[in-house]
């Protein structure tokens, strides 16, 4: 097997896993609305990537996967949004867990 086919099929497998995972997490109502929107972007981007790769594999109207880039862009927006939301959530929880000013944390002795 040549390198191009290996990368194509491994990328296809990864995008199928991302699409399934993102759709599954999208349905979880415990997540914040922004987080579910990021999962929707991830799912949409991964599904566009899967469609482009399947088109390249089956030779649908001479499609070249290299020209199907919107899926990568949308998936990257979803990933970036999840990371920013997670940083925001982490910093917010640290501030809430910090002791009030003037008080010291109890020592662990």
Helices and strands as residue ranges (DSSP letters): H 3-26, H 33-58, G 60-62, G 65-67, H 70-97
